[in-house]
Each structure stands twice: as structure tokens, then as C-alpha cells.
Amino acid sequence: MKNIELEQIASAVSLPKAVENYLLDTNLWWQNIAMPQLPSLRRWLFEPALQRLKDGLAPILALRGPRQVGKTTLKEHLIHHLLYAEKIDPKRIFQVQFDAIPSLKGVADPILSLCRWFEHRILGARFNEYANKGEPVYIFFDEAQNLPDWSPQLKALVDHHRVRVLLTGSSALRIEAGRDSLAGRITTLDMGTLLLREIAELRGWGEIPALLPFNGIKHLKEKEFWESLREHGHKYRELRDRAFAAFSERGGYPIAQVRADRPWEEIADQLNETVIRRVIHHDLRKSTHGRKRDPSLLEEIFRISCRYIGEEAGPSAFIPDLRWALGTDYTWQQVLTYRNLLDDALLIRLVEPLEIRRKKQKGYAKICLCDHALRASWLQEVIPLTPEDLQRSPHLSDLAGRIAESIIGYYLHSIPSLDIAWHPHRSSVEPEVDFILTVGEHRIPLEVKYRQQIDWLRDTKGMRFFLEKAVYNAPFGILVTLTDDVTVLDPRIVTLPLSSLLLMR
């Protein structure tokens, strides 16, 4: 019966020869060929991803993140661990990188077809036969969400076969769009650029432990946690400051820190080509309905977003600049559509105004860039972030403050289950608050004052007003500063520098 069944599978599956050769060349372990050498640093998501891949409640794990942040390398670390640390049968691992595979034109339901080919050609049995022996098959798909009907195919796969699937992708929109049909079958992890402690380890300077547990969002509503974070930063101050200086100079993209021997101009060209232009001219060039998008408009909206980094930006910021740059009048709806595409590609994150009792406050989204190095490369303008550099260039302090706000917004946005918004200026007595973190029933105001001198009464006015209004249920506030030596004579406010905040994870 088994041989008859496999013969039926074989007759039902016919892949182009180029695709077969590609699969054999990219799954070298089937032929007992060693994997290429991997970077020694395992990203912070390795352990959570491994646990969810092996034992998670959902059979599919989606790993999202902007291009070039190391998703593929993390996938390869997982495969390497399964092969060499856990010694599983190489036949139980199947990977496909869909944005590099030869044409699948003419292959119906490519995800299912490739899996049928794998069962027949490599595994020699059905997926469930291995699963029933306690030896599940692990399937790794890169950028599968760009295929038509990818989510129904994955649904059919995991509904009828007990396999474990890792899906990596740089489109939040397409992965989210597939969640409806994959409800209960998929869990998502977000991966950004290098954390500060990863930069320190990658550069060989030392190790800094994380303070916030992976699923420890509940700690963010505890004032003691933020005080511990301030002390944590002070304890590792020398190493923290060294890593922060490297982050200030080159950002958090792995290529920028791994190749610290290369001049910034070369790194900038690489980021422009492999991240920004790749997203605009490849990932976003067509809609899901096949309609072509305007790459010039996307590029210009990204450029304007870089200019208004860390700020609320509405029609008055975008429409005149687009008219000047492209000589065309665009509607605000067109701008929103294209700006949301950049958000979907995870290049930016849009932090919306706070919603209270189902009523959204008036204001526009605040723009937070995934890494300030993209701004530096695209606008060809490097802005320092360290206290020492800003002391030498005080005229750049305001812009550095906006970049700091953007860094914080994107960083906090990536913490699982954390709701982040900002509080617009409402009246002469209720000033703006940069960010509001919602954890359970509590709202925590966070204000950014990234300057050498701080007047604590003036600079905490908006936060103190927010704390005093019972409707907000705010137990304490956070003041993020440039330096360590800031004192606030209000016991409800915890102060800490940006460099210490970035040691949270």
C-alpha cells in the first residue's frame, strides 16, 4: 500500500528540472554536505523561535522583520541546531526560499506541490508517518507570503499533516492578511535590527544580559522594573556606552556592525540598494491585484518620512514636498496608501494618537523609522546621538532628539502585546506626551527630552498632567534623557538615558 501511495504522489507531482536542482542545492544536508559557516552570534530571538518551532501551540511560526536584519541567518541557525545539536535525521528538514527559487510558473499550488515532491523524493514516506513516530518534519519557507493563495495552501498543509513550519517574511501586511484563514494555526514573532547588547557581543566587547523576560510585558507596569533598568544601565555603563557609540555611528543593521572595517559611505550604498530600493522596486512594485505602483512616489514618501522622523506628519508635511519634488498634486489618501505600504514592509512604524474610551484623539500618526542608519544613508546626513558628539555639535541636538524619539517608538512597537500610542496636545493646560504605553489596565506616559540641560518642571509638564488625571490610570511616568545625571524631584517619575532603555531586551 505504501509503495502504491508514493507512486500516486510521484505521478501527481512534476517540478521543472531547474526547481528540483535548486531544492537539492539549497538543502545540502540531504547529501551529507556541511552547511556554510554561520556567524557566531545568535540573535536574541533564537531561543523563543526554537521553542515555538518545536513545541509551540501553533504549527506555524511566522518570523517578521525588515529586509537584511538577519531573518534568514536565524533560520539557518535553527536548522544548524536541529541537525548538529539535536542530531535529527537530515531528511526531516526542508527549506525553500521563494524569492530566489527559479520560476514556478505552471506549478499549481506551489507550496503543496513542493511538499508532495519532498515527501516522495526525499522523505520516502508521508509526513504523518514520521510524526506518529515522534519525529516531526520541519519545513522552512522564506517569503512564501508573496505567493498567490499562500495562506490557504499552508492551512491545507497543517490541517492534514502534522508538520512544524517556520515562515519568514518582510511584509507585515501579507502575513497579517493570512492570519484570518490561519487562525489558531500561526503565531508571530517580530525581529528588528541589532539590539544594543547584540552589538556589544558581535563586536567582541562583552556580554550584557537582558532585563526584560521574553513574555515579561507585565513588568513594564511596575515602577521598580524601570528603576532596575536604570541601575542595570549604570552597572554596565562602560560596555553600554561603547555599544551605543557604535549604534550611533552606524545603526543596528548587521552588515553595518559586522563590517565596521568598511567606510560608512560603502555601507550606506549597500543599505540603499539591498534594503530601501529592494523594498520599493521589488517587494512593493505590484499590488496583490497585479496593479503596478509608482516607485518614484514611494521613494519620495520614504524620503519625506525620513525628514519628519519622530514627528507627527500630516498633509501639510507631505503634499507640498511631493508637489515640489515630483511636479504632481497628490491627494492625502494617496499619500496614506503609499505610506502604509512602507509600514507594511516594516521600514517604518506609524504610532497613532491615543484612543480613550473608543474615541481617537485628533492628530496624525508619528513616524518611527526601523533604523536611523536608513535615514543617514538615504538623506546622506549622519546625525550623532552620543552626549560627547552632541556636545561638540550642539546645533544638531534638536534633530538628534527627533531621531531618539523614532528609535524609542520603533523599539517599543516591537515588544509583543505592548500597545503604544502618543498623546496629542489637547489644550493650553494639557500638553503633548511623546508616547503612552498601555499594559493591561494601566497607561504609562513616556517623555523624551534628549538634550544636555533639562528643566525638570517645564520638561515634565505634560507627563505630570497625564499622571494627575484619574481617567488615564497612570501609576508613574518615564523620562528618557541624553545622559545619566538627570534628577527629577517627583517620586512618580523615573529617569533613564536612551542608552539604558535600549538594554531592556
RADA-V84235 format. One record per residue. N is the residue number from 1. RES is the residue in one small letter. OMEGA is omega in radians with two decimals (NA if undefined). D_CENTER is the distance of its C-alpha to the mean C-alpha in Angstrom with 1 decimal. Layout:
n:N res:RES omega:OMEGA d_center:D_CENTER
n:N res:RES omega:OMEGA d_center:D_CENTER
This chain:
n:1 res:m omega:-3.11 d_center:47.2
n:2 res:k omega:-3.11 d_center:44.2
n:3 res:n omega:3.10 d_center:45.3
n:4 res:i omega:-3.12 d_center:46.2
n:5 res:e omega:-3.13 d_center:42.8
n:6 res:l omega:3.07 d_center:41.0
n:7 res:e omega:3.10 d_center:43.4
n:8 res:q omega:3.09 d_center:42.5
n:9 res:i omega:-3.10 d_center:38.8
n:10 res:a omega:-3.12 d_center:39.6
n:11 res:s omega:-3.12 d_center:41.7
n:12 res:a omega:-3.06 d_center:39.0
n:13 res:v omega:3.07 d_center:36.3
n:14 res:s omega:-3.14 d_center:36.8
n:15 res:l omega:3.03 d_center:34.1
n:16 res:p omega:-3.09 d_center:34.7
n:17 res:k omega:-3.14 d_center:35.7
n:18 res:a omega:3.13 d_center:33.0
n:19 res:v omega:3.10 d_center:30.4
n:20 res:e omega:-3.14 d_center:32.2
n:21 res:n omega:3.11 d_center:32.5
n:22 res:y omega:-3.13 d_center:28.7
n:23 res:l omega:3.11 d_center:28.0
n:24 res:l omega:-3.11 d_center:30.6
n:25 res:d omega:-3.07 d_center:29.3
n:26 res:t omega:3.01 d_center:25.7
n:27 res:n omega:-2.97 d_center:26.8
n:28 res:l omega:-3.09 d_center:29.1
n:29 res:w omega:3.08 d_center:29.5
n:30 res:w omega:-3.10 d_center:31.7
n:31 res:q omega:3.13 d_center:34.2
n:32 res:n omega:3.06 d_center:33.9
n:33 res:i omega:-3.08 d_center:32.3
n:34 res:a omega:3.04 d_center:30.0
n:35 res:m omega:3.02 d_center:26.3
n:36 res:p omega:-3.14 d_center:25.5
n:37 res:q omega:-3.10 d_center:24.9
n:38 res:l omega:3.04 d_center:21.3
n:39 res:p omega:-3.10 d_center:19.9
n:40 res:s omega:-3.10 d_center:21.2
n:41 res:l omega:2.97 d_center:18.0
n:42 res:r omega:-3.13 d_center:16.1
n:43 res:r omega:-3.03 d_center:12.5
n:44 res:w omega:-3.12 d_center:12.5
n:45 res:l omega:-3.06 d_center:11.2
n:46 res:f omega:-3.08 d_center:14.3
n:47 res:e omega:3.08 d_center:16.8
n:48 res:p omega:-3.13 d_center:15.0
n:49 res:a omega:3.13 d_center:14.1
n:50 res:l omega:-3.13 d_center:17.8
n:51 res:q omega:-3.12 d_center:19.3
n:52 res:r omega:3.10 d_center:17.7
n:53 res:l omega:-3.07 d_center:18.6
n:54 res:k omega:-2.95 d_center:22.1
n:55 res:d omega:-3.10 d_center:23.0
n:56 res:g omega:-3.14 d_center:20.6
n:57 res:l omega:-3.13 d_center:22.3
n:58 res:a omega:-3.13 d_center:20.6
n:59 res:p omega:-3.13 d_center:21.5
n:60 res:i omega:3.02 d_center:18.2
n:61 res:l omega:3.09 d_center:14.8
n:62 res:a omega:3.11 d_center:11.9
n:63 res:l omega:-3.08 d_center:8.9
n:64 res:r omega:3.05 d_center:6.1
n:65 res:g omega:3.09 d_center:3.7
n:66 res:p omega:3.09 d_center:5.7
n:67 res:r omega:2.99 d_center:9.1
n:68 res:q omega:3.09 d_center:10.6
n:69 res:v omega:3.07 d_center:8.1
n:70 res:g omega:3.13 d_center:10.3
n:71 res:k omega:-3.13 d_center:9.7
n:72 res:t omega:3.10 d_center:13.4
n:73 res:t omega:3.09 d_center:14.6
n:74 res:l omega:3.08 d_center:13.3
n:75 res:k omega:-3.13 d_center:15.1
n:76 res:e omega:3.05 d_center:18.1
n:77 res:h omega:3.11 d_center:18.2
n:78 res:l omega:3.12 d_center:18.5
n:79 res:i omega:3.14 d_center:21.2
n:80 res:h omega:3.14 d_center:23.0
n:81 res:h omega:3.14 d_center:23.1
n:82 res:l omega:-3.10 d_center:24.5
n:83 res:l omega:-2.92 d_center:27.0
n:84 res:y omega:3.10 d_center:28.3
n:85 res:a omega:-3.12 d_center:27.6
n:86 res:e omega:3.02 d_center:28.4
n:87 res:k omega:3.13 d_center:30.7
n:88 res:i omega:-3.13 d_center:30.1
n:89 res:d omega:-3.13 d_center:31.9
n:90 res:p omega:3.14 d_center:30.1
n:91 res:k omega:-3.10 d_center:31.2
n:92 res:r omega:-3.14 d_center:28.8
n:93 res:i omega:-3.10 d_center:25.7
n:94 res:f omega:3.09 d_center:24.8
n:95 res:q omega:3.07 d_center:21.9
n:96 res:v omega:3.07 d_center:21.5
n:97 res:q omega:-2.96 d_center:19.3
n:98 res:f omega:3.13 d_center:20.0
n:99 res:d omega:3.09 d_center:19.0
n:100 res:a omega:-3.07 d_center:21.6
n:101 res:i omega:3.03 d_center:24.2
n:102 res:p omega:-3.02 d_center:27.6
n:103 res:s omega:3.05 d_center:28.6
n:104 res:l omega:-3.13 d_center:28.7
n:105 res:k omega:-3.14 d_center:31.0
n:106 res:g omega:3.09 d_center:33.7
n:107 res:v omega:-3.13 d_center:31.8
n:108 res:a omega:3.12 d_center:31.7
n:109 res:d omega:-2.98 d_center:28.8
n:110 res:p omega:-3.14 d_center:27.2
n:111 res:i omega:-3.13 d_center:25.0
n:112 res:l omega:-3.14 d_center:28.2
n:113 res:s omega:3.13 d_center:30.4
n:114 res:l omega:3.13 d_center:28.4
n:115 res:c omega:3.07 d_center:28.4
n:116 res:r omega:3.09 d_center:32.2
n:117 res:w omega:-3.14 d_center:32.8
n:118 res:f omega:3.11 d_center:31.0
n:119 res:e omega:-3.07 d_center:33.1
n:120 res:h omega:-2.96 d_center:36.3
n:121 res:r omega:-3.01 d_center:35.8
n:122 res:i omega:-3.02 d_center:34.0
n:123 res:l omega:-3.13 d_center:34.0
n:124 res:g omega:3.13 d_center:37.6
n:125 res:a omega:3.09 d_center:37.1
n:126 res:r omega:3.13 d_center:35.2
n:127 res:f omega:-3.05 d_center:31.9
n:128 res:n omega:3.08 d_center:33.6
n:129 res:e omega:3.10 d_center:36.3
n:130 res:y omega:-3.13 d_center:33.9
n:131 res:a omega:-3.14 d_center:32.1
n:132 res:n omega:3.07 d_center:35.6
n:133 res:k omega:-3.08 d_center:36.3
n:134 res:g omega:-3.12 d_center:33.2
n:135 res:e omega:-3.08 d_center:31.6
n:136 res:p omega:3.08 d_center:28.7
n:137 res:v omega:3.12 d_center:27.2
n:138 res:y omega:-3.10 d_center:23.5
n:139 res:i omega:-3.10 d_center:22.0
n:140 res:f omega:3.14 d_center:18.8
n:141 res:f omega:3.01 d_center:17.8
n:142 res:d omega:3.02 d_center:15.4
n:143 res:e omega:3.10 d_center:14.7
n:144 res:a omega:-3.08 d_center:17.5
n:145 res:q omega:3.07 d_center:16.2
n:146 res:n omega:3.10 d_center:17.8
n:147 res:l omega:3.01 d_center:21.1
n:148 res:p omega:3.05 d_center:23.5
n:149 res:d omega:-3.12 d_center:24.0
n:150 res:w omega:-3.06 d_center:21.4
n:151 res:s omega:3.05 d_center:21.0
n:152 res:p omega:3.12 d_center:24.8
n:153 res:q omega:3.10 d_center:25.2
n:154 res:l omega:3.10 d_center:22.7
n:155 res:k omega:3.13 d_center:24.5
n:156 res:a omega:-3.13 d_center:27.8
n:157 res:l omega:-3.04 d_center:26.7
n:158 res:v omega:3.09 d_center:25.6
n:159 res:d omega:-3.05 d_center:28.4
n:160 res:h omega:-3.11 d_center:31.1
n:161 res:h omega:-3.14 d_center:29.8
n:162 res:r omega:3.11 d_center:28.6
n:163 res:v omega:3.05 d_center:25.8
n:164 res:r omega:-2.99 d_center:22.4
n:165 res:v omega:2.95 d_center:19.6
n:166 res:l omega:3.12 d_center:16.1
n:167 res:l omega:3.08 d_center:14.3
n:168 res:t omega:-3.10 d_center:11.4
n:169 res:g omega:-3.14 d_center:10.2
n:170 res:s omega:3.09 d_center:8.4
n:171 res:s omega:3.10 d_center:10.1
n:172 res:a omega:-3.08 d_center:9.1
n:173 res:l omega:-3.06 d_center:12.7
n:174 res:r omega:3.09 d_center:14.5
n:175 res:i omega:3.11 d_center:12.9
n:176 res:e omega:-3.14 d_center:13.7
n:177 res:a omega:3.14 d_center:17.0
n:178 res:g omega:-3.06 d_center:17.9
n:179 res:r omega:-3.11 d_center:17.5
n:180 res:d omega:-3.13 d_center:20.9
n:181 res:s omega:-3.13 d_center:22.9
n:182 res:l omega:-3.10 d_center:21.0
n:183 res:a omega:-3.12 d_center:21.4
n:184 res:g omega:-3.09 d_center:22.2
n:185 res:r omega:-3.02 d_center:21.2
n:186 res:i omega:2.98 d_center:17.4
n:187 res:t omega:-2.99 d_center:14.8
n:188 res:t omega:2.98 d_center:11.0
n:189 res:l omega:3.12 d_center:8.5
n:190 res:d omega:-3.11 d_center:4.8
n:191 res:m omega:3.12 d_center:4.0
n:192 res:g omega:3.09 d_center:3.5
n:193 res:t omega:-3.05 d_center:7.0
n:194 res:l omega:2.98 d_center:10.1
n:195 res:l omega:-3.12 d_center:11.4
n:196 res:l omega:-3.13 d_center:14.8
n:197 res:r omega:3.07 d_center:16.6
n:198 res:e omega:3.08 d_center:15.1
n:199 res:i omega:3.14 d_center:16.4
n:200 res:a omega:-3.13 d_center:19.7
n:201 res:e omega:-3.12 d_center:20.0
n:202 res:l omega:-3.13 d_center:19.1
n:203 res:r omega:3.09 d_center:21.6
n:204 res:g omega:-3.09 d_center:24.1
n:205 res:w omega:-3.12 d_center:24.8
n:206 res:g omega:-3.09 d_center:24.5
n:207 res:e omega:3.06 d_center:22.4
n:208 res:i omega:3.14 d_center:21.2
n:209 res:p omega:3.04 d_center:20.7
n:210 res:a omega:-3.14 d_center:17.9
n:211 res:l omega:-3.08 d_center:19.6
n:212 res:l omega:3.06 d_center:17.6
n:213 res:p omega:-3.06 d_center:17.9
n:214 res:f omega:3.12 d_center:15.0
n:215 res:n omega:-3.02 d_center:16.7
n:216 res:g omega:-3.09 d_center:18.4
n:217 res:i omega:-3.12 d_center:17.4
n:218 res:k omega:-3.12 d_center:21.1
n:219 res:h omega:-3.09 d_center:21.7
n:220 res:l omega:3.10 d_center:20.0
n:221 res:k omega:3.11 d_center:23.2
n:222 res:e omega:3.14 d_center:25.4
n:223 res:k omega:-3.12 d_center:26.7
n:224 res:e omega:3.12 d_center:27.6
n:225 res:f omega:-3.10 d_center:24.0
n:226 res:w omega:3.05 d_center:23.2
n:227 res:e omega:3.08 d_center:26.6
n:228 res:s omega:3.12 d_center:25.8
n:229 res:l omega:3.09 d_center:22.5
n:230 res:r omega:3.13 d_center:24.7
n:231 res:e omega:3.10 d_center:27.2
n:232 res:h omega:3.11 d_center:24.5
n:233 res:g omega:-3.13 d_center:23.5
n:234 res:h omega:3.14 d_center:27.3
n:235 res:k omega:-3.12 d_center:28.0
n:236 res:y omega:-2.97 d_center:25.7
n:237 res:r omega:-3.09 d_center:26.4
n:238 res:e omega:3.13 d_center:27.5
n:239 res:l omega:3.09 d_center:24.6
n:240 res:r omega:-3.08 d_center:22.1
n:241 res:d omega:3.12 d_center:23.7
n:242 res:r omega:3.12 d_center:23.8
n:243 res:a omega:-3.14 d_center:20.1
n:244 res:f omega:3.09 d_center:19.4
n:245 res:a omega:3.10 d_center:21.9
n:246 res:a omega:3.09 d_center:20.1
n:247 res:f omega:3.12 d_center:16.8
n:248 res:s omega:-3.05 d_center:18.9
n:249 res:e omega:-2.95 d_center:20.5
n:250 res:r omega:-3.12 d_center:17.8
n:251 res:g omega:-3.01 d_center:14.3
n:252 res:g omega:3.09 d_center:11.7
n:253 res:y omega:-3.08 d_center:11.5
n:254 res:p omega:-3.10 d_center:13.3
n:255 res:i omega:-3.11 d_center:16.1
n:256 res:a omega:-3.12 d_center:16.9
n:257 res:q omega:3.11 d_center:17.6
n:258 res:v omega:-3.12 d_center:19.1
n:259 res:r omega:3.10 d_center:21.4
n:260 res:a omega:3.11 d_center:22.5
n:261 res:d omega:-3.10 d_center:25.9
n:262 res:r omega:-3.13 d_center:25.2
n:263 res:p omega:-3.10 d_center:25.8
n:264 res:w omega:-3.09 d_center:23.0
n:265 res:e omega:3.12 d_center:24.4
n:266 res:e omega:3.10 d_center:23.8
n:267 res:i omega:3.14 d_center:20.2
n:268 res:a omega:3.10 d_center:19.8
n:269 res:d omega:3.14 d_center:21.4
n:270 res:q omega:3.13 d_center:19.2
n:271 res:l omega:3.12 d_center:16.0
n:272 res:n omega:-3.05 d_center:17.8
n:273 res:e omega:-3.00 d_center:18.9
n:274 res:t omega:3.13 d_center:16.2
n:275 res:v omega:-2.97 d_center:13.2
n:276 res:i omega:-3.11 d_center:14.7
n:277 res:r omega:3.11 d_center:17.9
n:278 res:r omega:3.10 d_center:16.5
n:279 res:v omega:-3.03 d_center:14.3
n:280 res:i omega:-3.03 d_center:17.2
n:281 res:h omega:3.13 d_center:20.1
n:282 res:h omega:-3.04 d_center:18.8
n:283 res:d omega:-3.03 d_center:15.9
n:284 res:l omega:-3.00 d_center:17.3
n:285 res:r omega:3.13 d_center:20.9
n:286 res:k omega:3.05 d_center:22.2
n:287 res:s omega:3.11 d_center:21.8
n:288 res:t omega:3.11 d_center:22.0
n:289 res:h omega:3.09 d_center:25.7
n:290 res:g omega:-3.13 d_center:26.1
n:291 res:r omega:-3.11 d_center:26.7
n:292 res:k omega:3.09 d_center:25.8
n:293 res:r omega:-3.08 d_center:23.8
n:294 res:d omega:-3.10 d_center:24.8
n:295 res:p omega:3.13 d_center:22.7
n:296 res:s omega:3.11 d_center:24.7
n:297 res:l omega:3.10 d_center:23.7
n:298 res:l omega:3.14 d_center:20.0
n:299 res:e omega:-3.09 d_center:20.3
n:300 res:e omega:3.10 d_center:22.4
n:301 res:i omega:3.05 d_center:20.1
n:302 res:f omega:3.13 d_center:17.2
n:303 res:r omega:3.13 d_center:19.9
n:304 res:i omega:3.09 d_center:21.1
n:305 res:s omega:3.08 d_center:17.6
n:306 res:c omega:3.14 d_center:17.5
n:307 res:r omega:-3.10 d_center:21.0
n:308 res:y omega:-3.13 d_center:20.3
n:309 res:i omega:3.10 d_center:17.2
n:310 res:g omega:-3.08 d_center:17.1
n:311 res:e omega:2.92 d_center:19.9
n:312 res:e omega:-3.10 d_center:21.1
n:313 res:a omega:-3.13 d_center:21.9
n:314 res:g omega:-3.10 d_center:24.3
n:315 res:p omega:-3.10 d_center:26.8
n:316 res:s omega:3.09 d_center:28.8
n:317 res:a omega:-2.99 d_center:25.9
n:318 res:f omega:-2.96 d_center:25.1
n:319 res:i omega:-3.14 d_center:28.3
n:320 res:p omega:-3.13 d_center:30.7
n:321 res:d omega:3.11 d_center:28.3
n:322 res:l omega:3.12 d_center:27.8
n:323 res:r omega:-3.12 d_center:31.5
n:324 res:w omega:-3.04 d_center:32.2
n:325 res:a omega:-3.01 d_center:29.8
n:326 res:l omega:3.11 d_center:30.4
n:327 res:g omega:-3.11 d_center:33.8
n:328 res:t omega:3.05 d_center:32.8
n:329 res:d omega:3.09 d_center:32.6
n:330 res:y omega:3.09 d_center:29.5
n:331 res:t omega:3.10 d_center:29.2
n:332 res:w omega:3.12 d_center:26.6
n:333 res:q omega:3.08 d_center:25.7
n:334 res:q omega:3.12 d_center:25.0
n:335 res:v omega:-3.13 d_center:22.8
n:336 res:l omega:-3.13 d_center:20.8
n:337 res:t omega:-3.11 d_center:20.5
n:338 res:y omega:3.12 d_center:19.1
n:339 res:r omega:3.09 d_center:16.9
n:340 res:n omega:3.07 d_center:15.3
n:341 res:l omega:3.10 d_center:14.8
n:342 res:l omega:3.05 d_center:12.6
n:343 res:d omega:3.12 d_center:10.6
n:344 res:d omega:3.11 d_center:10.6
n:345 res:a omega:3.07 d_center:9.5
n:346 res:l omega:3.03 d_center:6.3
n:347 res:l omega:3.07 d_center:8.5
n:348 res:i omega:2.95 d_center:9.5
n:349 res:r omega:-3.13 d_center:9.5
n:350 res:l omega:-3.14 d_center:13.1
n:351 res:v omega:-3.03 d_center:14.5
n:352 res:e omega:3.05 d_center:17.7
n:353 res:p omega:-3.10 d_center:21.1
n:354 res:l omega:3.07 d_center:22.1
n:355 res:e omega:-3.12 d_center:23.9
n:356 res:i omega:3.12 d_center:27.0
n:357 res:r omega:3.09 d_center:29.2
n:358 res:r omega:3.11 d_center:27.6
n:359 res:k omega:-3.14 d_center:28.4
n:360 res:k omega:-3.13 d_center:25.7
n:361 res:q omega:-3.11 d_center:26.8
n:362 res:k omega:3.13 d_center:27.5
n:363 res:g omega:3.13 d_center:25.0
n:364 res:y omega:-3.11 d_center:22.2
n:365 res:a omega:3.06 d_center:18.5
n:366 res:k omega:-3.04 d_center:17.2
n:367 res:i omega:3.10 d_center:14.9
n:368 res:c omega:-3.08 d_center:12.0
n:369 res:l omega:-3.08 d_center:10.6
n:370 res:c omega:3.10 d_center:7.3
n:371 res:d omega:-3.08 d_center:10.0
n:372 res:h omega:3.09 d_center:13.7
n:373 res:a omega:3.10 d_center:14.8
n:374 res:l omega:3.07 d_center:14.1
n:375 res:r omega:-3.12 d_center:16.5
n:376 res:a omega:-3.11 d_center:18.9
n:377 res:s omega:-3.05 d_center:19.0
n:378 res:w omega:-3.14 d_center:19.3
n:379 res:l omega:-3.09 d_center:21.9
n:380 res:q omega:-3.10 d_center:23.4
n:381 res:e omega:-3.14 d_center:23.5
n:382 res:v omega:3.12 d_center:22.4
n:383 res:i omega:-3.12 d_center:22.5
n:384 res:p omega:-3.12 d_center:23.0
n:385 res:l omega:-3.10 d_center:21.6
n:386 res:t omega:3.12 d_center:23.9
n:387 res:p omega:-3.10 d_center:27.0
n:388 res:e omega:-3.13 d_center:29.3
n:389 res:d omega:-3.13 d_center:28.1
n:390 res:l omega:3.06 d_center:28.1
n:391 res:q omega:3.10 d_center:31.6
n:392 res:r omega:-3.13 d_center:32.7
n:393 res:s omega:-3.05 d_center:31.0
n:394 res:p omega:-3.14 d_center:31.4
n:395 res:h omega:3.13 d_center:31.3
n:396 res:l omega:-3.02 d_center:27.5
n:397 res:s omega:-3.12 d_center:26.9
n:398 res:d omega:3.13 d_center:26.2
n:399 res:l omega:3.08 d_center:23.6
n:400 res:a omega:3.10 d_center:22.0
n:401 res:g omega:3.10 d_center:22.0
n:402 res:r omega:3.10 d_center:20.0
n:403 res:i omega:3.09 d_center:17.4
n:404 res:a omega:3.12 d_center:17.3
n:405 res:e omega:3.11 d_center:16.9
n:406 res:s omega:3.13 d_center:13.9
n:407 res:i omega:-3.12 d_center:12.3
n:408 res:i omega:-3.12 d_center:13.2
n:409 res:g omega:-3.13 d_center:12.1
n:410 res:y omega:-3.12 d_center:8.4
n:411 res:y omega:-3.12 d_center:8.7
n:412 res:l omega:-3.13 d_center:10.7
n:413 res:h omega:-3.05 d_center:8.9
n:414 res:s omega:3.11 d_center:6.3
n:415 res:i omega:-3.07 d_center:9.6
n:416 res:p omega:3.03 d_center:10.9
n:417 res:s omega:3.11 d_center:13.9
n:418 res:l omega:3.11 d_center:14.0
n:419 res:d omega:-3.11 d_center:15.3
n:420 res:i omega:3.11 d_center:15.1
n:421 res:a omega:3.01 d_center:17.5
n:422 res:w omega:-3.03 d_center:19.9
n:423 res:h omega:-3.10 d_center:23.7
n:424 res:p omega:3.00 d_center:25.6
n:425 res:h omega:-3.06 d_center:29.0
n:426 res:r omega:-3.14 d_center:31.5
n:427 res:s omega:-3.12 d_center:34.9
n:428 res:s omega:-3.12 d_center:36.7
n:429 res:v omega:-3.13 d_center:36.5
n:430 res:e omega:-3.08 d_center:32.9
n:431 res:p omega:3.09 d_center:30.6
n:432 res:e omega:2.94 d_center:26.9
n:433 res:v omega:-2.98 d_center:24.4
n:434 res:d omega:-3.14 d_center:21.1
n:435 res:f omega:3.03 d_center:18.9
n:436 res:i omega:3.10 d_center:20.0
n:437 res:l omega:3.10 d_center:18.3
n:438 res:t omega:3.12 d_center:19.8
n:439 res:v omega:-3.07 d_center:20.3
n:440 res:g omega:-3.12 d_center:22.9
n:441 res:e omega:-3.08 d_center:25.9
n:442 res:h omega:3.01 d_center:25.1
n:443 res:r omega:-3.06 d_center:23.6
n:444 res:i omega:3.11 d_center:22.9
n:445 res:p omega:3.10 d_center:23.2
n:446 res:l omega:-3.12 d_center:21.3
n:447 res:e omega:-3.14 d_center:22.9
n:448 res:v omega:3.08 d_center:21.9
n:449 res:k omega:-2.97 d_center:25.1
n:450 res:y omega:-3.11 d_center:24.2
n:451 res:r omega:-3.07 d_center:27.8
n:452 res:q omega:-3.09 d_center:30.6
n:453 res:q omega:-3.13 d_center:32.9
n:454 res:i omega:2.98 d_center:32.1
n:455 res:d omega:-2.93 d_center:34.6
n:456 res:w omega:3.12 d_center:33.4
n:457 res:l omega:-3.13 d_center:35.6
n:458 res:r omega:-3.00 d_center:34.5
n:459 res:d omega:3.08 d_center:30.8
n:460 res:t omega:-3.07 d_center:30.3
n:461 res:k omega:-3.12 d_center:32.4
n:462 res:g omega:-3.14 d_center:29.7
n:463 res:m omega:-3.12 d_center:28.3
n:464 res:r omega:3.07 d_center:31.8
n:465 res:f omega:3.14 d_center:32.7
n:466 res:f omega:-3.13 d_center:29.7
n:467 res:l omega:-3.04 d_center:30.7
n:468 res:e omega:3.12 d_center:34.3
n:469 res:k omega:-3.05 d_center:33.7
n:470 res:a omega:-3.08 d_center:34.1
n:471 res:v omega:-3.10 d_center:32.3
n:472 res:y omega:3.11 d_center:28.9
n:473 res:n omega:-3.09 d_center:29.6
n:474 res:a omega:-3.08 d_center:27.9
n:475 res:p omega:-3.12 d_center:29.2
n:476 res:f omega:3.13 d_center:28.0
n:477 res:g omega:-3.12 d_center:25.8
n:478 res:i omega:3.04 d_center:23.6
n:479 res:l omega:-3.13 d_center:24.5
n:480 res:v omega:-2.98 d_center:22.1
n:481 res:t omega:3.09 d_center:24.2
n:482 res:l omega:-3.03 d_center:24.6
n:483 res:t omega:3.14 d_center:27.0
n:484 res:d omega:-2.92 d_center:28.0
n:485 res:d omega:3.11 d_center:31.5
n:486 res:v omega:3.14 d_center:31.1
n:487 res:t omega:3.10 d_center:33.4
n:488 res:v omega:-3.08 d_center:33.3
n:489 res:l omega:3.07 d_center:36.5
n:490 res:d omega:-3.04 d_center:34.9
n:491 res:p omega:3.14 d_center:34.2
n:492 res:r omega:-3.04 d_center:31.6
n:493 res:i omega:3.08 d_center:29.2
n:494 res:v omega:3.11 d_center:27.2
n:495 res:t omega:3.01 d_center:26.4
n:496 res:l omega:-3.13 d_center:24.1
n:497 res:p omega:3.10 d_center:22.7
n:498 res:l omega:-3.10 d_center:19.2
n:499 res:s omega:3.09 d_center:19.4
n:500 res:s omega:3.10 d_center:20.2
n:501 res:l omega:-3.08 d_center:17.6
n:502 res:l omega:3.03 d_center:14.9
n:503 res:l omega:-3.11 d_center:16.8
n:504 res:m omega:-3.06 d_center:16.1
n:505 res:r omega:NA d_center:13.6
